Amino acid sequence: MSLYTEYMEEIQTRKAELGLSPKPIDNAELLSEIIAQIKDTTNEHREDSLNFFIYNTLPGTTSAAGVKAQFLKEIILGEESVAEITADFAFELLSHMKGGPSIAVLLDLALGDDETIAKQAADVLKTQVFLYDADTSRLQEAYKAGNAVAKEILESYANAEFFTKLPDVPEKIEVVTYIAGEGDISTDLLSPGHQAHSRADRELHGQCMITPEAQQEIVALKEKHPNAKVMLIAEKGTMGVGSSRMSGVNNVALWAGEQASPYVPFINIAPVVAGTNGIAPIFLTTVDVTGGIGLDLKNWVKKVDADGNTVTDENGDPVLEEAYSVATGTVLTIDTKAKKLYNGDKELVDVSSAFTPQKLEFMKAGGSYAVVFGKKLQTLAAETLGVTAPAVYAPSKEISHEGQGLTAVEKIFNRNAVGVQSETPLHAGSNVRVKVNIVGSQDTTGPMTCQELEAMAASTISPLVDGAYQSGCHTASVWDSKAQANIPKLMAFMNKFGLITARDPKGVYHSMTDVIHKVLNDITVDDRAIIIGGDSHTRMSKGVAFGADSGTVALALATGESAMPIPDSVKVTFKGKMAKHMDFRDVVHATQAQMLKQFGGENVFQGRIIEVHIGTLMADQAFTFTDWTAEMKAKASICISNDETLIKSIELAKSRIQIMINKGMENEAKTLQGLIDLADERIAGIKSGEQPALAPDDNAKYYAEVVVNLDEIVEPMIADPDVNNEDVSRRYTHDVIRPVSFYDGKPVDLGFVGSCMVHKGDMQIIAQMLRNLEKQNGSIEFKAPLVVAPPTYNIVDELKAEGDWEVLAKYAGFEFDDANPKTAARTKYENILYLERPGCNLCMGNQEKAEPGDTVIATSTRLFQGRVVADTAEKKGESLLGSTPLVVLSTILGRFPTMAEYSAAVEGIDLTAFTPLEEELTTKFGSEKAVPVKVVEA
């Protein structure tokens, strides 16, 4: 059977079973058959083949793109003749192929002997920005050899005509509102985790956004208002909280955006999204990738009394009142020049934050990638010609306050900034390009990252990146047909691209399903590093890490850079004494609760960096805090450790990197050994005193300071989705934090210990509790299922060596077997202990879930509706979040414990010990050496 026949059968199946269009073509062999049928003017499939070739072939560096570019070149040179594709049309098709093979073909033509063809090719090249070293080297060599066309192209690049000749952003943009949901809208609503397998198939994945009914309502609005763009809104909430989903923005753009190119199917750009409380930071970055608009509506405000005091409800929460309506179907106007939102002639709100000079450039260029590549191309062309590049793009926003010290994150940005003009230190509010040290790609967004890399014509990892990792953790729990089809291809692509991969395409080493954040935390060996990871929980306890969409990950891999503003920081310190029966997870939850209380319900963490002064807590334990900061809606977080603790954490990281080398995970570039060498350099700098552990200056300026009182934490603290709150907008927010006594015997249907929020100590706590309870009661019986998923194989190996795994296995009714992994998701649970494969498991929601309607107590970070547990008609599923000891005891009891039961169960167990610093670590302004300053409490 020919590939074309197979493709036609797939088309019929997609249409009959799913109502979908033909899948875009990325296979060279298939496209070669299609071209053969185009050449045969009598072929019965010729008309369809022409349409597939013109309108349904993916551009960039796909193998099909190479075949398409070559055939178009032959048509332009007159070597092939296709009546429907003239030479002019062939050039137009090449201009929409973005880069890779199409650039090579255009350079061949532009630098060739036919002057007419060379001029046409040059005109097309002047519009292109996705050029890499091999392409620019050809231009530079031709220019040096006296080629006039090469000079003309370089002059165009130096003037950035690929940007300046684009249409400006319209002054007035009409939008029609669509309320996608009340309260915070998680990216799960826009791109559900359980549909992760289809993300690379954009049309198919688009079917899962919100609901089919919502999709049709959006279509109806577009038909009713053909001159307006549909604006999706999070009413009384924030749009795009939770995971970093390029697929979420892609889905919004698919239904409510505009097609990027008439010759590339299902790639849409320029969506408009909004929220009463704006857009979540990571999601907003993803909107920028597509040249979209993200508005902060502020359409609900705190109600105040006659004296100007905030009115609160019976729970102490501020009462909100509507400032203006954005009910579905309301037609509004965005004035991009005045940077305001109008209803008719009535001004509603200032939206200037959505239209900074940089964001306007993204909109004009069709996305942030084109701006990043355009700036690099302009700089290179100007340097080659020996001229000064004109100021085309808005200059990097460089803010410096004389005499003001630097926060820790400001120091990291200053250290890694690229192309900065200022000679003085940069402060928050600056917008700069920075070098990215570590990059992580995860397995459910990885196929999209591959697509993005192909689309931007990248073929190998940037040499600027110190280390990059492709995980396998999000598909670890069930090795089903979807995973078996997608993951090996992903690993092969990323391995070839230059990443360390969890699975070896050659089958040399054991497949690793270690949680991506744990691996990134280990391969980060410098507290001054910048990390970009394809997951919202990319929050390291060394360096500053930013969760990112699949596209931003691709850009970091391809260029080794990222452009972003330096956010404001919020300083978090601790006082008091941590009770012995409390776990550090309780401190994390209490931080959220105490912060909200201190600031009258305002989340001062949202969109900012949390600088947590953790002091002597090792990287693994400190990660529990930084990981949770994604749910606090922070942009990122950063740990301040003393020298001794940082050295120990880096030594631990070195040992784990060495284990990866020993397992055979090293690549040809010796990336892992390079990380060990960097770790040694960092340790030497700390020990010599020349480069001590990162710390803020003593006169750094913070947006706010939060002091967490450990004395107030006397009970285990639980993050509650509050599923029955009468105010829909207050459900599933992560902001409801309650003590265990609130639940007073509430039944528990399932417990989960796992995901990135736990470390080796948590596994040891489970074993110790089992010993305790067996000693107290004579035996142990689980009255609810307990699912345990260790974060990494290293932890499993260490637990086996030390004897704790034996205790866990003794009570387990199920233990994972890598030789025979599960091929189907579990739908029913027995009241036993399940020892699952390392990985994300229930937290991800894409493979395993609790039974619908269950009340789940978990160490996870996810309490979104339907993520860990779905609803039933009779009962809403609840994903309550707590500490490991609380989860374990609740499953043994089948209910939440009393404080007496809890205290007895953890008696003698060394929970995560934490003691606040007696001295605050800071540096003198202008010095890199940390100077302990005695804390004086008022």
N, C-alpha and C positions, 0 to 999 in steps of 0.2 A: 504493500500500500504506500502511495506517495505521501509526502508530508502535507501536500496541498489537500489531498483527500481527507487526511486525518484532521486538518484544520477546518475543512468544511463540515465534517461530522461534529467537531467541537462547537462550531457556530450554531448548528441546529440544536444541539443539546442545551447550550446556553440560552437560546431563544425560547425553546419549548419549556425548559424546567425553571428558568430564572427570569425570563423576559429581558435578557441582556443583549447588547450589541456584540459584534465580533471582538475578541480579545486583541489588543494591540500587538503587533508583530515585533519580536526582538531577536528572532532566530535567522541567521545568515542563510542556512540551507533552504529554509522555507521561502525566504524572499528570492533566492536564486531561481527556484521553481516558478515563482510568480513572474519574475522578469522574463523567463523563457516563454511563458504563456503570453506575455505582452508582445514579445517579438514575433510570435506566431499569429499573424493577422486573422487566421481562420480558426483559431482556438475558441472553443465554446465558452471558456472561462475568462476570455481576454478582458471583457468590460469589468468584471468583478476584480480581476487581477490589477487593473489600472487603479481602481478605487482603493484597493488595499495598499498598493505601492505609494500612492499620493497622500492618502488621508489616514492610513492606519499603521504606519511604521514608526516605531519609536526612534527618536534622534539620539545624539550624544555619542557614547562609545559602545553602544550595543553592537553585537556582530552584524545585525541587520543594517544598522546605520552605515557601516563600512561598505556593504554591498550596494546600498542605495546611492551613496555618494559617488562610488566608482561608475555606476551606470549613468548617473547624471553628467559626470565628466565626459563619458563617451558620447553622450548626446550633444553636449556643447561643442566638442571637437569634431562633430560630424561623423564619428566612427559608427554610431548607431542612429537610427531614425525612428522616431515615434511620433506619429501625426499629432497626437494629443499633448505632447510635451515638447514645446519649442525650446530653443536655447534660452530665451528670456525666462520662460517658465521654469526651466531647470535651475537657473540662477536663483529665482525666487524660492524654490524648494530648498536649495542649499542654504539660503539665508535663514531659514527656519530650523536648521538642524543643530544650531547652538555651538557645536565644537567637535573636537576629535577628528574623525575621518573627513568631515566636511571642510574643516579648516585646512587640512593637508591638501585636499583637492583644490580648494580656492587658491592656496599658495602655489600649487603646481601651475594653475592657469594664469595667475597674476604675474608670476616670474617667468612665464613661457615666452615664446617668440612671436605669437600672434598678438599684435598691438590692440586690436579691437576687443578680443577676448580678455586680454590682460587688463584693459580699462574696466570692463564690466566686472571682472573678478575683484579688482581693487575696490570698486564702488561697494560691492557686497562686503568685502573684508572690513571696510571702514565702519560697518555697522556691528561688527562682532566684538565681543569682549572675552569670551572663554578661550584664551590662548595660553598655552603652557610653554615651558622652556624650549622644547623642540621646535615649536612654532615660531617663537620670537627669535630664536637663534638663526633660523633660516632667513628671517627678515633682516636681522642685523648683518649677517654675512653678505646678503645681496646688496644691502646699502653700502657696505664697505667696499664692495666690488664695483660700485658706481651705478647700480640699477636705479633708474629714475622712478619706477613704479614703487619699489620698496621705500624709497625716500618719501614719496607722496603718501603712502599708507602710514608710515611712522609719523609724519607731520600731522596727519589727521588724528592719530592716537594721542600725540602730544597735546593737541588741542581738545581732546576728549569729545570729538564730534559724534562718537557713538552715543554720547549722553546729551550733548547740547542740542542736537537736531531732533531729539524726541519731542513729542507734544508735551506741553506743560500740564500739570494737574488742573482739571477744570475748576474754575473759581466757585461754581455752585454745583453741588451734588445733591440730587433729590433722593431721599430714602423713604421707604415705607416700613413701618415697624412690625416686628413679629416677636412676641414674647415666647421664648423657647422654654421658659420655666421660671418659677419663683424661687428666690433664695440663690445660694451659690450654685452655679452650673458646673459640674465636673466634666472633664473631657470624656469621661465614660459615657455621658449622654450623647456626645457627638460622635464618638468612636469607641464602642463598648469593648472592654478587654477580652470578652469571650469571643469576639469576632476578629481577634488579632491576626489569625491565619490569612485573612483575605485582604489585608491592608495594601499589599502591592498590586492588587487587582482593583483599581480605583473605582470603576463603575460598580462592581459587585459590592465593595465595601461601603459605597455611598448608600446602599439600600438599608444600612443599619443605623443611620443617623436619626436620633430621637425616636420617631415612629413613622410608619408609612402614612398615617393620617397627617402628621406634621409636614411631611415632605409634600403632600398634595396641597396642603394649605399654603405652603411657600410658593408652589407652582401657580396656584390661583392668584396670589397676590401679584406675582410677576406679570401674569396675563392682564390683570385689572389695572396695573400701573406700569405700563411698558417703558416709561421713561424714568422709573425709579429703581433703585437697588434695594432689595430686601435686607433689612438690618436685624440680625438676630440679637435678642436682648435677654440678659439675666435680670429679671425684675426683683428689686429689693435684695440684690446679691452681687457677687463677683462672677464674671464670665471666665470659664476655662481654668478652674482650680484643679489641683491634683496632678495627674500625670502630664508629661510633656509630649503631646500628641500632634505631630505634623498631620497625621491622618484625620484628626478632628478638624483642623483648619482646612485640609483638603476637602473634607465632606461638606463643610459650610460653603466653600468656594464652588464645589460641584453643583450645589443646589441654588446658591444665591450670588455667585461671583460671575466672572466673564472668562471666556475661553482665551487661553494664552496665545494660541496659534490655530488657524483653521486647518492646519495640516497635522496637528498632534492631538489625538483624542483624549478626553477626560482629564486634561491638565488645565485646571482653571485657576485664576488668580483674582486678586483685588476684592476679597469679601469685606463686608462691613459688619462689625460686631460691637456690642456695647453692654455695659452693666451699670446698675445703680452705683455700685462701688468700683466701677472700672473693670479692668482686665487683669487677670493673674499674670505676674511677671513673665513666666516662661511662655505662657500662651501668647502674650503680646509680642514676644520675640518671634514666635512662629508666624504671627500675622504679618510682621515686617518682612519675613521671608517671601511672602506672596504679594508684597506691595499693597496690603490691605489697610483698613482703617479700624482702630480700636478706640471707642469713646468712653469716657467717664461721665455718666449722665447726671449723677447727683440729684436724681429726681425724687428721692425720698430723703428727708432731713429730720434731725432730732427735733422733737417738739419741745418748746420752752414755755415756761410760765411767765406771768407778768413781770417777775423779777429777773428774768433771763436765765433761770435755772432749768436744767434738763428735766423733763417729766419722765418718770420711770413707771413700769408696770409692777404687778405684784411680785414678779421674780427679780426685780431690780434692774431689768433691762430697759434701755432708752425706748420711749415710744416714738415711732416714726410717723411723719405726716407727708402727704404727697405734695411736692413742689410743683409738678406739672405732670400731665398724663402722657404715657407712651403706649397706650393700649394698642393691641394688634390692629393694623390697618391705618394707623395715623401717618399722614404724609408730612415729613419734616424736610428741612433744607440745611445742609452743611455748607457754610461759607468758609472755604479753605483759605481765603485771603484775610477775612476778619477773624477767622478761627473761632467761630461761634455757631451754635445750633439754633435754628429758628423754626417756629411754627407759623407759617405765613410771614407777617411782618414782626411778630413777637419774638424777641430774643429769649431763649430758654436757659442757656448755660454756655460758659466759656469752655471751649474744647481745645485750647492751644496746646495742651500736652500731647495731643494726637497729631499735631502738625508742626513739629520741630523741623528745622532745616534738613536734618538727616532723614526724618521720616518722609518728608515731602520728596526727597531724592529717591527713596525706596519706591514710593508710589509712581513717580515719573519713570523710573527704570524698569518697573514691573517686578520688583523684588530686591531684597538686600544683596543677593549674590552678585547681581550685575554691577552694583555699586562697588562692592569689595574688589571684584576682578577689574572693573574699570579704573579704579584708583591705581592699582598695581600696574596696569598696562600703560596708563598715562605717564606714571613715574619712569617706567623702563624706557618708553619711547623718548621722553625728554632727555634722559641721561644718554641714550644712544646718539641723539642728535647734538648733544652738548648745549641744550637750550634750557631756559627756565620754564617749567610748565605753568601755564596761566591758571589762576585761581578759579576753577570751574565748579568744583564741589565745595559745599560749605566746609569751612575749616574745622578740624577737630576742636571741640569745645574744651578749652583749657582754662580751668578756674584755679587760681592760686591766691590764698589769703596770707599776706605777709605776717610773719610771726606766729602763725597758727601751726601747731604740730599735726602729725598724721596719725590717723587710726591705723590699725593693723592692715585692714583691707586696702586703704589708700597706699600703704607702703608696698603691698604686693602689686598693685596696678602701676605704681611708679617704676618698680623694678622691671616689669614686663612690657611697658609701653613701647610702641613702635611708631616712629615718625613724629615724635613730639617736638614742637617748636620751642616751647617754653623752657627756660633754664631754671625755673623755680619749681618746687614740688607741686604736684597736682592734688586738688582736693575734690570731695564729692560734688557731683554735678558735671564734672568734666566728661567728655565723650571721646574715647580714644580707641585706637587699635592696640591689641595686646597679643603677645606671643602665648600660645597655648602649649602647656607642657605635657599633659596627660589627656588622652581621649578614650572614651568608652562607648561602645555600641552594644545595644542589647538585642536579643534575638527576635522579639516580636515587632520591633521597629527597624531592625537591621535590613530586611529586604527593601524597605523604603529608602534607607540610607544608601544601599547599593544603587537603586534607581537614581537617586540624587547625584551620586558620584558619576554615574554614566551620563546623566543629563548635563553636568558641568564638565564633561569630557576629561575627568581625572582618571589616571591609570595607576598611580602609585602614591603612597603616603608621603607627606611633606617631610623633608629632613629636619625641619624645625621641631617636630614632635619628639619628645623624649621616649614616650611609650604609649601604645594603644592596645586595647583589648576588645575582643568580640566575645560576648557572653553566650551562655546557653541555658540560663537559669529560668527564664520565663516560660520555657517549654519543657521543663525538667520533669514535671510530675506525671505527664502522660505522653508516652512516645507513640502517638497515634499516626494515622496515615497522613494527616496534614503536616505534622512535625517532620515525619520521615521524608515528605516531598520537599519541604521548604528549607529545613535547617542544613542539610549537607551542602546544598547549593550556596547558601549564605556563607558557611564556613569556608568553602573553597574560594569564593570570591574575595572574602576578607583576608584569608591567609595569603593569597596571591598579591593582594593590595599592600600587604606589609604589616598586618596586625598580628598580635598573639591571639590565637583562637582557642576557645574552650574545647572544641572538637578538632581533631586532626584529620584533614581530608585524606591523608595517606594512611591513617589507621595505626600510626606508630604508638601513640600514647593513649591512655585511658580517657574516655570522654569526661570532661569536667562540666558539671552543672552548677558550679559555685556562684553564689549571688554576686552580680556585677559590682554592686557598691562595695562589698567586702574586698573583692579583688582590686578595685581601683584604690581603695583605702590602703591596701598593702603595697601597690606599685607606685604610690605617691611617696616619694622619699625626701621631699623638701617642703617645709612649712611655708615657703614663699612661692609655691607653684600655683598655676591656674589650671583647673581641670574642667573639661566639658564632657558631660555624659548624657547618653540618650535615655534618660529617665529622670523624673522629677526628684528622686531621692539621691541624686548625685550630690551628696553633701559630705565632704570628707572632714576628718578630724585633723588633717594636716593640709595646709594650703587653703585656697578658697575654690569651691567647686560649684558649678552651675549646671542644673538640670537643663536639658535642651531637647528640642525636637530633632527628628532624624535628619532634617536638612542642615541645621546648624552643626550637627555632628559631622556631616559630610563635608561641610565647608572647613571645619577645623582640621579634619583629616587631610584634605586636599591642599590647604594653604598654610596650616600651622598657626593661623591667626583667627581672631574674632574681634569684632567691633562692638563695644558696649559702653554705657555710661558707668561712671564710678558711683555706686549707690551710697546713700546715707547709711550710717551704722547706728545700731542700738546696742548699748553696752549692757551685758548681763553679768552680775556678780552675785555672790551668795554670802549669807551670814547665818549664824546659829549653828546647831549641831544636828546631824542626820541621825534619826533613831535607828537602832540596830535592826528592827524588824521591817524597815522600809527598803525598797529596791530603788535603784537610780531611775527606773522608768517612772516611779512616783514623783521624783523630783522634776522630771521632764514635764509631766502633766501639770504639776503644781506651778511650774513657771508660766505656762499658758494662763492658768486661772488667776494667779497673782498679778500678772501683767495686765489682764483685762480689768481687774479690780482697781489696780493703781491708776489706770488711765480712763476710768469711767466708761468702760465698755469699748473704747477705741483700741483697735489692734495696731499698735505702733510698730509691730514687726512687719506688717504687710508691705511688700515691695522693697524692703530694706535688708541690710546685712545684719545678722545677729552675731555680735562679737562676744562669745561666752568665755569668761575667765575660769577655765577648768582646772588650771594649776597642775595637780599631781595625778590626774586620772589618765591612765594609758589610752592610747588611740582607740583600741577596740571598745572600751567602755564609754569613752567620750563620744564615740560614733552614735551611741544611742540618743544623745542629745542632738547632735547636728543633723541626724537623719530625720528626726521629728520636725525640724524647722521648716521642711517643705509644707507640712500641714498647718504650721503657724502662718503660712502664706508669705514667708520670707523669701527674698530673692536668693539668698545664700546664707551660709553661716561660716564662722571662723573660730578656731580654738586658740586660746592663749595658754600655753604650757610653760613650765619652767624648763631650764636646760636639761636637767637630769632626766625628767620624764620624756622629753622629746627624743633624747638619745636612745632611751630604752625602746620607745615606739619605732624609731627608725631601724634599730637593730632587729626588732621583731619582724619588721617589713622585709629586711634583708634576708632573714632566714626563710621567709615564705616565698620570696622570689627565687631563692636557691632551690627550694623544693620544686618549683615550676621548671627550673632548668633540669633538675635531676629526673623529672618525669618525661623530659624530651620536648618541652614546649618552646624551647628557644628557636628563633628563626635565623635566617642567613645573615641578617644585619646585626645579630648579637644584641638585640634590644634589651633583653633581661639582664645580661651582664653589664650593659651600659647603665642600667638603673642601679645596680649594686655599686658600680663605680661612683655614680652621682651621690649615692647614700654615704659612701665613705668620705667623699669631699665635704658633704654637709656636716657629718659628725666631727670631722677635723676642724671645721670652722667654728663649731660650737665649743669644742674643747679648748681651742686656742684663745677663745674670747673675742676673736675678730668678727665673728658672725654669730652672735648668740641667738637663742630662740626668738622668734618673731614676737614683738610686743608693741603696743601703741606708744606714742609720745605722751609725756605727762601733761601736755597742754592740747591734746587732741580734742576735737569738737564732735559731739555725738548728737543725733537727732533726739534721743531720749536715753535714759539710764534706768534699768530695772534691777532692783535688789530682791532676790528670792530669799525669803526667811525659812530656813530649814526647820526651825522650831515649830512652825505651823503645820508641818506635814506629819500627821500622827496616824493616818489611815491610808491604806492603798487607794490611789486615785485612778479614776476611770474616765476615759473620754467616751461620751455617750452620743449616739446619733439623734437621740431624743425624737424618735420616729412618730410619736403621737402628739407632739407639740401642735397646739391649735394654729399657731402662726407657721405656715408652710415654709416661709423663708428662714426659719430658725432650725429646721431639721438638717441633719447631715453636714454640720458646719465645722466640726472639730473643736468648737468653742465651749461646749457644755462639758465641764469637768466636775465630777462628783466623787465623794468618798464612798467606800464600799458599804458603809452602814446605811446609805440611802436605799440600797437594794434589798436589804432585810429578808434574805432567804429566797430571792427571785430565782426561779428555775433556770438552769443552763442546759442547752441541748447539745452543744459541742464546744470544745476548746481547741485552740491552735497556738502552738509555740513555734515560731519560725519567722521567715522573711529577714530583711536586712536589719531589723530592730534588735536582733539577739546576737550573742557572741558565745564563745566557748563557756564562759562563766554561767550562762543561762542553762546550757546542757548539764553542767555540773550541779547546778541548783536542783534540777529535776531529779537527778540521781540521789542527791542528798535528801530531798524530800521523801522520795520513795523509801529510803532506808529509815528515815524518821517515822514515817507513818506505819511502816511494817512493824517497827519496834513498839510503837504505841498501841496498835490495834491487832497485831498478830498476823494480819494479812491485808491485802489491798484489793479493793473491788472498784472498778470505774463505773459510776452511775451515768456517765455521759462519755461520748467518744473524746479522745485526746489525740490530735494530730501533731506530730513533732517533725519538723523539717530543719535539720542543721544547716547553717549557712554555707559551709564549705566541706570538702572532703578532708582537708587538713585537720579540721576539728574532729571529724569522725575518727581519723587515724590516731590522733592524740588521745581521744577518749578511750579508744580500744587499748592503746598502750598503757594507759593509766588505770584501767579497770572500771571506769564509769559506764562505758558502753555496755558492758556485760550486765550491769544493773538495769539499764534501760531495756535491753533485749529480753531480760528475764520476765518483764511484765508486758512485753509487746505481743499483741496478737497478730501483728503484721510487721515485717522488716523488709525494706527495699532490697531488690536484687538487680544489680546492673546487668547481669547476664540475661535476665528475663524481665525487662521493664514493663510496666503497665501499658497496654495499648488502648485502653478505654477508661474514661473518667468514672470515678466512683460516684454513684448517685444515692446510695444508702450507707449508713455507718452503724457499726456495732459499738457497744459500750466497752471498747478496748483501747489500748495504746497503739497507735500507728506510727512506726518509725519510717518516715518517708525519705526519699532521695533528697540530697542537698539541692536547694533551689527555692523559688518563690512560693510554690504551692498555692494554698488558698488565697494568699494575699493578692495574687494577680487576677484571679477571677476568670481567666481565659481557658482553664482546663478543669481543675477541681473546684467544687463549690460545696457549701453546706447544704443540707436539705432545705427546700423552700419553707420560709416561715420560722426557721430556727432562731433562737437567741444564742448568739455566738460570743464567747469571750476570747479575745485573741491578743497576741503581742504584735499583731500586724499594725500597719499605719492606715489601713483602709476601712472607713466606715460608710462609704458612699452607698447610696441605694442600689441594691442589686449586684454589688461588686463581689462580696464574699458570700452573700446569701440573698436569694430572691424572696419576694413577697408571695403570699398566697391570698386568695380571696378573703380568707378569714383572719389572717394575721400578717403583720408586716415583719419581714426579717430584720434582725438587729445584729449589728457587728459592733460590740462594745470592746474597748481596747484597754488593756491593763498589763500588769507585770507578769513575768513568768511564774513566780510562786502563786500568785492569785489564780492564774489560768489553771495550773495543775490541780490545786486544791478544789477549785470549783467543779472540775470534771469528776473528781473522786467523790465529791458530795452530791453532784447533780444539781447544785444550787450555789448561790453566792454564800460565802462563809460568814460567820460572825467574827468579830475581832478576836474573841477568845480562841476560836478554832484556828484562825489564821496565825495568831501568835504562837500557838503550840506547834503548828506544822513547820514553822520556820525556826524554831528554837535551835540555837547552836549553829545555824547555817550562816556562813559569811556571805551575805548578800553584797551587792556592789558597794564597797566602802567608798565614801567620799567625804573629804574634809575640806572646807573652804580655805583658801590661802589666808594666812595671817598678814601677809604682805602683798600689796598689789604690784604686779610686774609692769613696769613702764620703762621707757627710755627717755633720756633728756632730749629735748628738741634739737635736731641736727646731729644727734649721735645715734649709732646703731647698737650701742651697748645697753642692755637692760639694767635698770637700777631699781632695786626693791624700794618701794615707798610704803612706810607704815600706814595702814588704813586707820583713820580716826573716825569713829562713828559719832554722829550727833546725839 
